Amino acid sequence: MDILFCIMFCMKNLPKYKRCFICGKENPIGLNLTFQTDKDKVFVKFTLNEKYIGYKDRIHGGIAASVLDEIMGWACSVKTKRLYYTVELRIRYKMPIKPNIELFAEAYAKEFKKFIGYAKAVLKDDKGNVLALAEGKYFPIDEESEKEIFGMLHHEPEDGKPVTKNDI
């Protein structure tokens, strides 16, 4: 399939929660990221500035871990049409993450065993260097809480329509 066609028509934006630190556009200190999916994997492109450093010229590892955690949770959701809580998160940092460069993260759900979703993710810089690798375990949110959360999510771009399981 032509890559330009796929970028334009195969990818869809995942829903957001307006106050979320990772994706919320109404969180003044948040990252305001938009995650996209091709219905198999989840992707995000972003840049982090000096507000997110932990040490001179290095993005704080916790910020990177938060992005990787979020993208892996969404990867599980894309596969099952459910929402998930994080059970376990492992990050292996390979190189320092510099501020003010384009970053790219990608995740996929590896498998599901006894309700637990297992996901993997990678964070790369604009040159394709692997900066961090992540693995996580995710447990599905109970249906009542999930309904409430779906009611708080919105489409990006916003269209006023309610978010349903079909939107992930």
NORWORA-V62202 format. One record per helix or strand. SS is the DSSP state (hx for helix, st for strand). FROM is the first residue (numbers start at 1). LEN is the number of residues. If there is no record, write none. Layout:
ss=SS from=FROM len=LEN
ss=SS from=FROM len=LEN
This chain:
ss=hx from=3 len=7
ss=st from=12 len=2
ss=st from=16 len=2
ss=st from=36 len=2
ss=st from=41 len=7
ss=hx from=50 len=3
ss=st from=53 len=3
ss=st from=58 len=2
ss=hx from=61 len=20
ss=st from=84 len=10
ss=st from=102 len=12
ss=st from=116 len=10
ss=st from=130 len=11
ss=hx from=143 len=10
ss=st from=153 len=2
ss=hx from=165 len=3
